[in-house]
């Protein structure tokens, strides 16, 4: 159980699933005027498995997995299928985030630690695809070497949190729109309508600025990985 719900799972997967499930909980609340329905749902949610795990926990866990799968789509779209993860494109010579001296030293550290040769500046110009492939492969080895440094883990959690929140925002927006329809046209409840619109606005902001949010947190995570790799050398 401790392995199943470690700090990354809790903060980067469960928390985003809770935040993005608020419209669904609001929808349930809106439709639970029927006392019998309320009692039935309360009973179902109170059922325990394996001693202490409730249906609510199970739902949040699997909902978190659904969000994770969705968020991976955006990760692949903005990074993997484009220029690679930031640890890849930040260390290419065509990117100006770091100096050429820093990148040369990075390649030397990679050679010493893993006996792998990354492409030089001239080699990269003639074969950028191969250069990115090697940098990407190197990143996995670096993460294993530095393990979970405190700051790396912190940045990883933040990146995972925002990535999964972006994935969950799609479902949140759908449920918010459904909430607005139900509360305004069926229940005639102004308070619920306003609250649903406020939530809808929040999720729309996250979704509309998904590229910027994802890139900023991914690059912060990548820079910390690179920094800690330099520190152990």
MODELLER restraints for C-alpha pairs under 7 A, 6 or more apart:
rsr = mdl.restraints
at = mdl.atoms
rsr.add(forms.Gaussian(group=physical.xy_distance, feature=features.Distance(at['CA:8:A'], at['CA:157:A']), mean=5.64, stdev=0.5))
rsr.add(forms.Gaussian(group=physical.xy_distance, feature=features.Distance(at['CA:11:A'], at['CA:157:A']), mean=6.66, stdev=0.5))
rsr.add(forms.Gaussian(group=physical.xy_distance, feature=features.Distance(at['CA:11:A'], at['CA:161:A']), mean=6.57, stdev=0.5))
rsr.add(forms.Gaussian(group=physical.xy_distance, feature=features.Distance(at['CA:12:A'], at['CA:157:A']), mean=5.29, stdev=0.5))
rsr.add(forms.Gaussian(group=physical.xy_distance, feature=features.Distance(at['CA:12:A'], at['CA:158:A']), mean=6.77, stdev=0.5))
rsr.add(forms.Gaussian(group=physical.xy_distance, feature=features.Distance(at['CA:12:A'], at['CA:160:A']), mean=4.87, stdev=0.5))
rsr.add(forms.Gaussian(group=physical.xy_distance, feature=features.Distance(at['CA:12:A'], at['CA:161:A']), mean=3.91, stdev=0.5))
rsr.add(forms.Gaussian(group=physical.xy_distance, feature=features.Distance(at['CA:13:A'], at['CA:64:A']), mean=5.57, stdev=0.5))
rsr.add(forms.Gaussian(group=physical.xy_distance, feature=features.Distance(at['CA:13:A'], at['CA:161:A']), mean=6.40, stdev=0.5))
rsr.add(forms.Gaussian(group=physical.xy_distance, feature=features.Distance(at['CA:13:A'], at['CA:164:A']), mean=6.55, stdev=0.5))
rsr.add(forms.Gaussian(group=physical.xy_distance, feature=features.Distance(at['CA:14:A'], at['CA:60:A']), mean=6.59, stdev=0.5))
rsr.add(forms.Gaussian(group=physical.xy_distance, feature=features.Distance(at['CA:14:A'], at['CA:61:A']), mean=6.66, stdev=0.5))
rsr.add(forms.Gaussian(group=physical.xy_distance, feature=features.Distance(at['CA:14:A'], at['CA:64:A']), mean=5.94, stdev=0.5))
rsr.add(forms.Gaussian(group=physical.xy_distance, feature=features.Distance(at['CA:16:A'], at['CA:161:A']), mean=6.13, stdev=0.5))
rsr.add(forms.Gaussian(group=physical.xy_distance, feature=features.Distance(at['CA:16:A'], at['CA:164:A']), mean=6.08, stdev=0.5))
rsr.add(forms.Gaussian(group=physical.xy_distance, feature=features.Distance(at['CA:16:A'], at['CA:165:A']), mean=4.92, stdev=0.5))
rsr.add(forms.Gaussian(group=physical.xy_distance, feature=features.Distance(at['CA:17:A'], at['CA:60:A']), mean=6.37, stdev=0.5))
rsr.add(forms.Gaussian(group=physical.xy_distance, feature=features.Distance(at['CA:17:A'], at['CA:63:A']), mean=6.47, stdev=0.5))
rsr.add(forms.Gaussian(group=physical.xy_distance, feature=features.Distance(at['CA:17:A'], at['CA:64:A']), mean=5.19, stdev=0.5))
rsr.add(forms.Gaussian(group=physical.xy_distance, feature=features.Distance(at['CA:17:A'], at['CA:168:A']), mean=6.69, stdev=0.5))
rsr.add(forms.Gaussian(group=physical.xy_distance, feature=features.Distance(at['CA:20:A'], at['CA:165:A']), mean=6.87, stdev=0.5))
rsr.add(forms.Gaussian(group=physical.xy_distance, feature=features.Distance(at['CA:20:A'], at['CA:168:A']), mean=5.42, stdev=0.5))
rsr.add(forms.Gaussian(group=physical.xy_distance, feature=features.Distance(at['CA:20:A'], at['CA:169:A']), mean=6.03, stdev=0.5))
rsr.add(forms.Gaussian(group=physical.xy_distance, feature=features.Distance(at['CA:20:A'], at['CA:172:A']), mean=5.33, stdev=0.5))
rsr.add(forms.Gaussian(group=physical.xy_distance, feature=features.Distance(at['CA:21:A'], at['CA:172:A']), mean=6.53, stdev=0.5))
rsr.add(forms.Gaussian(group=physical.xy_distance, feature=features.Distance(at['CA:23:A'], at['CA:172:A']), mean=6.04, stdev=0.5))
rsr.add(forms.Gaussian(group=physical.xy_distance, feature=features.Distance(at['CA:23:A'], at['CA:175:A']), mean=5.55, stdev=0.5))
rsr.add(forms.Gaussian(group=physical.xy_distance, feature=features.Distance(at['CA:23:A'], at['CA:176:A']), mean=5.48, stdev=0.5))
rsr.add(forms.Gaussian(group=physical.xy_distance, feature=features.Distance(at['CA:24:A'], at['CA:175:A']), mean=5.95, stdev=0.5))
rsr.add(forms.Gaussian(group=physical.xy_distance, feature=features.Distance(at['CA:27:A'], at['CA:179:A']), mean=5.68, stdev=0.5))
rsr.add(forms.Gaussian(group=physical.xy_distance, feature=features.Distance(at['CA:32:A'], at['CA:38:A']), mean=5.43, stdev=0.5))
rsr.add(forms.Gaussian(group=physical.xy_distance, feature=features.Distance(at['CA:45:A'], at['CA:54:A']), mean=6.52, stdev=0.5))
rsr.add(forms.Gaussian(group=physical.xy_distance, feature=features.Distance(at['CA:45:A'], at['CA:55:A']), mean=5.39, stdev=0.5))
rsr.add(forms.Gaussian(group=physical.xy_distance, feature=features.Distance(at['CA:45:A'], at['CA:56:A']), mean=5.87, stdev=0.5))
rsr.add(forms.Gaussian(group=physical.xy_distance, feature=features.Distance(at['CA:46:A'], at['CA:54:A']), mean=6.32, stdev=0.5))
rsr.add(forms.Gaussian(group=physical.xy_distance, feature=features.Distance(at['CA:47:A'], at['CA:54:A']), mean=5.72, stdev=0.5))
rsr.add(forms.Gaussian(group=physical.xy_distance, feature=features.Distance(at['CA:47:A'], at['CA:55:A']), mean=6.43, stdev=0.5))
rsr.add(forms.Gaussian(group=physical.xy_distance, feature=features.Distance(at['CA:48:A'], at['CA:54:A']), mean=4.45, stdev=0.5))
rsr.add(forms.Gaussian(group=physical.xy_distance, feature=features.Distance(at['CA:48:A'], at['CA:55:A']), mean=6.88, stdev=0.5))
rsr.add(forms.Gaussian(group=physical.xy_distance, feature=features.Distance(at['CA:67:A'], at['CA:164:A']), mean=5.91, stdev=0.5))
rsr.add(forms.Gaussian(group=physical.xy_distance, feature=features.Distance(at['CA:67:A'], at['CA:167:A']), mean=5.26, stdev=0.5))
rsr.add(forms.Gaussian(group=physical.xy_distance, feature=features.Distance(at['CA:67:A'], at['CA:168:A']), mean=5.15, stdev=0.5))
rsr.add(forms.Gaussian(group=physical.xy_distance, feature=features.Distance(at['CA:68:A'], at['CA:164:A']), mean=5.59, stdev=0.5))
rsr.add(forms.Gaussian(group=physical.xy_distance, feature=features.Distance(at['CA:68:A'], at['CA:167:A']), mean=6.79, stdev=0.5))
rsr.add(forms.Gaussian(group=physical.xy_distance, feature=features.Distance(at['CA:70:A'], at['CA:167:A']), mean=5.11, stdev=0.5))
rsr.add(forms.Gaussian(group=physical.xy_distance, feature=features.Distance(at['CA:71:A'], at['CA:163:A']), mean=5.78, stdev=0.5))
rsr.add(forms.Gaussian(group=physical.xy_distance, feature=features.Distance(at['CA:71:A'], at['CA:164:A']), mean=5.36, stdev=0.5))
rsr.add(forms.Gaussian(group=physical.xy_distance, feature=features.Distance(at['CA:71:A'], at['CA:166:A']), mean=6.46, stdev=0.5))
rsr.add(forms.Gaussian(group=physical.xy_distance, feature=features.Distance(at['CA:71:A'], at['CA:167:A']), mean=4.11, stdev=0.5))
rsr.add(forms.Gaussian(group=physical.xy_distance, feature=features.Distance(at['CA:79:A'], at['CA:85:A']), mean=5.02, stdev=0.5))
rsr.add(forms.Gaussian(group=physical.xy_distance, feature=features.Distance(at['CA:83:A'], at['CA:89:A']), mean=5.92, stdev=0.5))
rsr.add(forms.Gaussian(group=physical.xy_distance, feature=features.Distance(at['CA:86:A'], at['CA:218:A']), mean=6.58, stdev=0.5))
rsr.add(forms.Gaussian(group=physical.xy_distance, feature=features.Distance(at['CA:86:A'], at['CA:219:A']), mean=5.45, stdev=0.5))
rsr.add(forms.Gaussian(group=physical.xy_distance, feature=features.Distance(at['CA:86:A'], at['CA:222:A']), mean=5.74, stdev=0.5))
rsr.add(forms.Gaussian(group=physical.xy_distance, feature=features.Distance(at['CA:87:A'], at['CA:139:A']), mean=6.65, stdev=0.5))
rsr.add(forms.Gaussian(group=physical.xy_distance, feature=features.Distance(at['CA:87:A'], at['CA:222:A']), mean=4.98, stdev=0.5))
rsr.add(forms.Gaussian(group=physical.xy_distance, feature=features.Distance(at['CA:88:A'], at['CA:132:A']), mean=6.02, stdev=0.5))
rsr.add(forms.Gaussian(group=physical.xy_distance, feature=features.Distance(at['CA:88:A'], at['CA:135:A']), mean=5.23, stdev=0.5))
rsr.add(forms.Gaussian(group=physical.xy_distance, feature=features.Distance(at['CA:88:A'], at['CA:136:A']), mean=5.39, stdev=0.5))
rsr.add(forms.Gaussian(group=physical.xy_distance, feature=features.Distance(at['CA:89:A'], at['CA:95:A']), mean=6.69, stdev=0.5))
rsr.add(forms.Gaussian(group=physical.xy_distance, feature=features.Distance(at['CA:90:A'], at['CA:97:A']), mean=6.20, stdev=0.5))
rsr.add(forms.Gaussian(group=physical.xy_distance, feature=features.Distance(at['CA:91:A'], at['CA:103:A']), mean=6.10, stdev=0.5))
rsr.add(forms.Gaussian(group=physical.xy_distance, feature=features.Distance(at['CA:93:A'], at['CA:100:A']), mean=6.80, stdev=0.5))
rsr.add(forms.Gaussian(group=physical.xy_distance, feature=features.Distance(at['CA:93:A'], at['CA:121:A']), mean=6.07, stdev=0.5))
rsr.add(forms.Gaussian(group=physical.xy_distance, feature=features.Distance(at['CA:107:A'], at['CA:118:A']), mean=6.00, stdev=0.5))
rsr.add(forms.Gaussian(group=physical.xy_distance, feature=features.Distance(at['CA:110:A'], at['CA:116:A']), mean=6.32, stdev=0.5))
rsr.add(forms.Gaussian(group=physical.xy_distance, feature=features.Distance(at['CA:111:A'], at['CA:117:A']), mean=5.64, stdev=0.5))
rsr.add(forms.Gaussian(group=physical.xy_distance, feature=features.Distance(at['CA:118:A'], at['CA:131:A']), mean=6.81, stdev=0.5))
rsr.add(forms.Gaussian(group=physical.xy_distance, feature=features.Distance(at['CA:118:A'], at['CA:134:A']), mean=6.25, stdev=0.5))
rsr.add(forms.Gaussian(group=physical.xy_distance, feature=features.Distance(at['CA:118:A'], at['CA:135:A']), mean=6.93, stdev=0.5))
rsr.add(forms.Gaussian(group=physical.xy_distance, feature=features.Distance(at['CA:119:A'], at['CA:131:A']), mean=5.64, stdev=0.5))
rsr.add(forms.Gaussian(group=physical.xy_distance, feature=features.Distance(at['CA:124:A'], at['CA:131:A']), mean=5.60, stdev=0.5))
rsr.add(forms.Gaussian(group=physical.xy_distance, feature=features.Distance(at['CA:142:A'], at['CA:229:A']), mean=6.75, stdev=0.5))
rsr.add(forms.Gaussian(group=physical.xy_distance, feature=features.Distance(at['CA:146:A'], at['CA:228:A']), mean=6.90, stdev=0.5))
rsr.add(forms.Gaussian(group=physical.xy_distance, feature=features.Distance(at['CA:146:A'], at['CA:229:A']), mean=6.43, stdev=0.5))
rsr.add(forms.Gaussian(group=physical.xy_distance, feature=features.Distance(at['CA:152:A'], at['CA:221:A']), mean=6.56, stdev=0.5))
rsr.add(forms.Gaussian(group=physical.xy_distance, feature=features.Distance(at['CA:152:A'], at['CA:224:A']), mean=5.77, stdev=0.5))
rsr.add(forms.Gaussian(group=physical.xy_distance, feature=features.Distance(at['CA:152:A'], at['CA:225:A']), mean=6.09, stdev=0.5))
rsr.add(forms.Gaussian(group=physical.xy_distance, feature=features.Distance(at['CA:155:A'], at['CA:220:A']), mean=6.77, stdev=0.5))
rsr.add(forms.Gaussian(group=physical.xy_distance, feature=features.Distance(at['CA:155:A'], at['CA:221:A']), mean=4.85, stdev=0.5))
rsr.add(forms.Gaussian(group=physical.xy_distance, feature=features.Distance(at['CA:156:A'], at['CA:221:A']), mean=5.85, stdev=0.5))
rsr.add(forms.Gaussian(group=physical.xy_distance, feature=features.Distance(at['CA:158:A'], at['CA:217:A']), mean=6.94, stdev=0.5))
rsr.add(forms.Gaussian(group=physical.xy_distance, feature=features.Distance(at['CA:159:A'], at['CA:217:A']), mean=5.09, stdev=0.5))
rsr.add(forms.Gaussian(group=physical.xy_distance, feature=features.Distance(at['CA:159:A'], at['CA:218:A']), mean=5.82, stdev=0.5))
rsr.add(forms.Gaussian(group=physical.xy_distance, feature=features.Distance(at['CA:159:A'], at['CA:221:A']), mean=6.91, stdev=0.5))
rsr.add(forms.Gaussian(group=physical.xy_distance, feature=features.Distance(at['CA:162:A'], at['CA:214:A']), mean=6.79, stdev=0.5))
rsr.add(forms.Gaussian(group=physical.xy_distance, feature=features.Distance(at['CA:163:A'], at['CA:214:A']), mean=6.15, stdev=0.5))
rsr.add(forms.Gaussian(group=physical.xy_distance, feature=features.Distance(at['CA:166:A'], at['CA:206:A']), mean=6.34, stdev=0.5))
rsr.add(forms.Gaussian(group=physical.xy_distance, feature=features.Distance(at['CA:166:A'], at['CA:207:A']), mean=5.93, stdev=0.5))
rsr.add(forms.Gaussian(group=physical.xy_distance, feature=features.Distance(at['CA:166:A'], at['CA:210:A']), mean=6.26, stdev=0.5))
rsr.add(forms.Gaussian(group=physical.xy_distance, feature=features.Distance(at['CA:169:A'], at['CA:203:A']), mean=5.38, stdev=0.5))
rsr.add(forms.Gaussian(group=physical.xy_distance, feature=features.Distance(at['CA:169:A'], at['CA:207:A']), mean=6.25, stdev=0.5))
rsr.add(forms.Gaussian(group=physical.xy_distance, feature=features.Distance(at['CA:172:A'], at['CA:203:A']), mean=6.75, stdev=0.5))
rsr.add(forms.Gaussian(group=physical.xy_distance, feature=features.Distance(at['CA:173:A'], at['CA:200:A']), mean=5.78, stdev=0.5))
rsr.add(forms.Gaussian(group=physical.xy_distance, feature=features.Distance(at['CA:173:A'], at['CA:203:A']), mean=6.25, stdev=0.5))
rsr.add(forms.Gaussian(group=physical.xy_distance, feature=features.Distance(at['CA:173:A'], at['CA:204:A']), mean=6.93, stdev=0.5))
rsr.add(forms.Gaussian(group=physical.xy_distance, feature=features.Distance(at['CA:176:A'], at['CA:196:A']), mean=5.66, stdev=0.5))
rsr.add(forms.Gaussian(group=physical.xy_distance, feature=features.Distance(at['CA:176:A'], at['CA:199:A']), mean=6.96, stdev=0.5))
rsr.add(forms.Gaussian(group=physical.xy_distance, feature=features.Distance(at['CA:176:A'], at['CA:200:A']), mean=5.49, stdev=0.5))
rsr.add(forms.Gaussian(group=physical.xy_distance, feature=features.Distance(at['CA:179:A'], at['CA:196:A']), mean=6.20, stdev=0.5))
rsr.add(forms.Gaussian(group=physical.xy_distance, feature=features.Distance(at['CA:180:A'], at['CA:193:A']), mean=5.24, stdev=0.5))
rsr.add(forms.Gaussian(group=physical.xy_distance, feature=features.Distance(at['CA:180:A'], at['CA:196:A']), mean=5.89, stdev=0.5))
rsr.add(forms.Gaussian(group=physical.xy_distance, feature=features.Distance(at['CA:180:A'], at['CA:197:A']), mean=6.85, stdev=0.5))
rsr.add(forms.Gaussian(group=physical.xy_distance, feature=features.Distance(at['CA:183:A'], at['CA:189:A']), mean=5.22, stdev=0.5))
rsr.add(forms.Gaussian(group=physical.xy_distance, feature=features.Distance(at['CA:183:A'], at['CA:192:A']), mean=5.91, stdev=0.5))
rsr.add(forms.Gaussian(group=physical.xy_distance, feature=features.Distance(at['CA:183:A'], at['CA:193:A']), mean=5.37, stdev=0.5))
rsr.add(forms.Gaussian(group=physical.xy_distance, feature=features.Distance(at['CA:184:A'], at['CA:190:A']), mean=6.67, stdev=0.5))
rsr.add(forms.Gaussian(group=physical.xy_distance, feature=features.Distance(at['CA:184:A'], at['CA:193:A']), mean=5.78, stdev=0.5))
